[in-house]
Amino acid sequence: MNISLTDQWLPWGLGLMLIFPLLMVALAELLLQLRKRDHPMTRVVRELRNWVIPLAALFFLLTRVLQIDKGNLPIQLVETLAWVSLIVAALSFVNVLLFTGAKPGTWQNDMPKLFRDLVRTLLIAVGIAIVLSAVFGVDLRGAFAALGVGGIVLGFALQDTLGNLFSGVALLFERPFDIGDWLEVDGQVGKVIEVNWRSVHIMTRNLEQLVVPNSALAQAVIRNYNKPSPRHRESVDIGFSYGDAPNTVKQVMREAALDTTGVLSQPAPIVQTISYDDSSIGYRVYLFLDDYSQVPSIRDEFTTRIWYAARRNGLSIPFPIRDVYHHPVPKVSAEEPMRRLASYMKSLPSLAMVDDDVLEEIATQAQLAHFGRGESVIVQGQSNIKLHFVLAGGAIATTKDVVGKQYTIVEMTRGDFFGYSAILANEPSPMTVTASEDLEVLILESAAVQKMLNKTPRFSQQLGMVIDARQSKLKAINPVENQGSSLLSSKR
């Protein structure tokens, strides 16, 4: 048998024997690397490797090497599958090229996924029709006529599915929400995570996925918490005692709201008196937020701060029902509470050297205050500072330099003190003191502190050493500022 290079099948056979294996190995290696990087082109390469290249090689093997007639039905089926797989791979490539990694604000990023899926399906259907016409010689006019009759029958059978499809298209063009928006549908609140041709997927705060059909969503009343603006107003109701002045309550609530993380200062929180109930006066606080997803944590922090703020300001949150029990109480002299407070002050290491009579005298001027974790006791730059002794809990003192970078000065626990600006000619505070956990402090007026300094030199020396150490840290951060420690040194 004589074989000549001029034979038509020989170049195709050699080409398939050499090029096809090399191409498949190269695509396999490329697919492995893309998978490691989770690259969007992975799908395109996989379709080329699994479908397009093998089907094309099979077609050329049958027609060019084995020289089987193209009019044979198996050959036509292979050719059809090869063209369809090529169309699908090309559309996948275009999808990755245009829409993957699109920047916000561009038309590619704004194009809904549902619309892209519909266009892709339509183009595949058109491509299949063209391939069938070219390969099998199908008359498209007759096919379309048959599809028209069959489509009517199919439409009745799939009316629910088609209803979801067209409802999805209507929602697509109306765009009452986008992926990532928070919605309320039939009393259920959740975040939109997917919109497809049949339904909308919503993830609730309980991490439960709701699948709402497009036809039901098109007829439902939808509340969108992200449109027309991401700003949201959240209301919190609470009652205070009839003995608390409403204007005082409103001021305390407003300050607690502004100190809550996530609450906007503009527009400012609104506090309204809404009712006079059996055991309390009802108030409603409106908090303005710019992130609806943080509503539970913001409500938790705000309602927690209310308790501490009410405690510090002498406000009372009454119980709806009270049971009163009468118990004989032994009489206590008026001096007894002051003696107990003086004894408690004596237990603090920083006040242990102060005489008992001095502590009893200044106990009449002392105040107790409670702060919740995260609350600011003193703010940097604040004036009219008083000396605070930590009785329980913890606090952290920080300062910011001229460019706004924050530094930690000291972490304080029971017995430590802060607010020494009251001693330094009542200078503004160089530090911000924040409760790192629930904090109870003893607050002394400047006059009481000066009395202890004058009558207890050892107390003055101890305070001076602590203040000098903190001032050294402050001077290292802002050398020009924080020069007030010399005032205390001169007093010593």
KAQUI-V151646 format. One line per field, one symbol per residue. psi: psi as a letter, one per 40 degrees, with the letter a starting at -180 (. if undefined). Layout:
psi = ???
This chain:
psi = hhhieehdddddddddddddddddddddddddddddefieeddddddddddddddddddddddddefihdehdddddddddddddddddddddddddddhfiiheidddehidddddddddddddddddddddddefhhddddddddddddddddddfddddddddddddddddgeiiheihihhfehhihheihaedihhhhidefhhhhhidddddeihhhheeieiehihhihiiiiidehhdddddddddddddehhehidhiiihhihdihadeihhihhhhhiegdeeddddddddddddddddddefihhiidhhhhhhhhhihhidedddddddddddehdeedehiddddddeddeiihiihiheihdiiheiifiihhhhdiaiihhiiiadeehhihdihiahdiiifedddgffiiheihhhheihhhihhhidddddddddegdddddddddddddddddddddgddafeeddddddd.
